[in-house]
Amino acid sequence: MSCGNPHETPCTEVLSLTYLYIDGEIDEVHYLEVKTHLTQCPPCRDTYSAEILLKAMVKRSCEGAAITKARRARIAAELRQISITYLD
């Protein structure tokens, strides 16, 4: 994914940091890199916006639902796999 313009931080790196950025779990240096990139790259900004919406939909659908430790571990493993896929 790219808008065709060169960026200081590559799109693949920004996309791999998206969830850390969304969750506020990103260090300050990467935060600034991602924030700057999103202002310059419409395709990455669109992906970021879609991830925000997806996270909100998941949260709404899971409100009040209890989750077992096994299920939480399975979800975490699947999310790690998705993250690895973005890096490829």
Order of alpha helices (4+ residues) and beta strands (2+ residues): alpha-alpha-alpha-alpha-alpha
